């Protein structure tokens, strides 16, 4: 997985990032940030915390 950081081309610059899989497909896109550093800080937090992230299944379905 890797992250791409983008700058929105609108008049007021906004930044966002996409997490992409090894196949270059987008896994998710972030919200927008008014500062590039905020986007980079969020990426660093995800890299640090994701390994210990819990998954809560709210579907009520039994996994196979």
C-alpha distance (Angstrom), angle and dihedral (degrees) to the residues before:
residue distance angle dihedral
X1 . . .
X2 3.76 . .
X3 3.80 139.0 .
X4 3.81 130.5 -123.3
X5 3.83 118.4 -160.6
X6 3.81 118.9 -151.4
X7 3.79 137.1 -171.5
X8 3.80 114.9 -141.2
X9 3.79 111.8 -123.7
X10 3.81 94.3 -136.5
X11 3.80 123.6 116.3
X12 3.80 92.7 -97.0
X13 3.78 106.5 49.6
X14 3.76 116.3 -123.5
X15 3.77 125.8 179.3
X16 3.78 130.8 -145.4
X17 3.76 138.5 163.3
X18 3.76 138.7 -144.0
X19 3.78 126.3 -146.9
X20 3.78 109.9 -141.6
X21 3.77 132.0 -167.4
X22 3.77 126.1 -128.7
X23 3.82 87.2 -92.7
X24 3.86 88.8 60.4
X25 3.81 91.5 -113.7
X26 3.82 116.4 139.2
X27 3.80 111.2 -108.7
X28 3.79 94.8 -176.9
X29 3.79 142.7 -20.0
X30 3.78 122.2 -135.6
X31 3.76 129.2 -129.5
X32 3.78 115.0 -96.7
X33 3.79 124.2 -87.8
X34 3.80 129.5 -157.4
X35 3.81 91.2 -142.8
X36 3.79 127.5 47.8
X37 3.80 90.1 -141.4
X38 3.81 90.2 60.6
X39 3.80 90.3 56.6
X40 3.80 90.8 47.8
X41 3.82 91.2 47.8
X42 3.80 90.4 52.6
X43 3.80 91.0 50.8
X44 3.80 90.3 51.7
X45 3.81 90.8 49.2
X46 3.81 91.2 50.9
X47 3.79 91.7 49.3
X48 3.80 90.4 50.1
X49 3.82 99.6 42.5
X50 3.82 106.1 31.0
X51 3.80 96.1 82.3
X52 3.81 90.4 64.0
X53 3.80 96.8 38.7
X54 3.79 116.4 131.7
X55 3.79 122.2 -138.0
X56 3.80 117.7 -139.5
X57 3.81 112.8 -163.9
X58 3.81 106.7 -150.7
X59 3.81 94.5 172.8
X60 3.80 96.0 90.7
X61 3.80 88.8 -134.9
X62 3.80 125.7 127.6
X63 3.80 113.7 -117.7
X64 3.80 118.1 -124.3
